[in-house]
């Protein structure tokens, strides 16, 4: 009889604890929106790496770092200004310039390494130290 009461008591606590658990969002659109806005707002910077994919033209698809002057090198069309632009803006520029050589190019610009927004800490950590604590 004691085990039955203990089991009922445990079940009651579990149910009471689960009552205030936050619910998972119903629609996928609730969580997808912040990521979509981040992708649209990110500006490519110096030292970022981008992958340029040209559909059905693997010889034109490259991975390139953004140089200190903010440009990337693309086969056939040469240098393209990427610094300060979003990946979709850079893809559109490349698409327009490639359309002189290829009929209806489909271009995607993918960020593979984000390095332009990193920073170094001005504090230099030499070694760990233990601090004695005072007894009260």
Secondary structure as UniProt FT lines:
FT   HELIX           2..18
FT   TURN            19..20
FT   HELIX           29..41
FT   TURN            46..47
FT   STRAND          49..54
FT   TURN            55..56
FT   HELIX           58..60
FT   STRAND          62..65
FT   TURN            68..69
FT   STRAND          71..74
FT   TURN            75..77
FT   STRAND          78..81
FT   TURN            83..84
FT   HELIX           87..98
FT   TURN            99..101
FT   TURN            103..104
FT   STRAND          107..113
FT   TURN            116..117
//
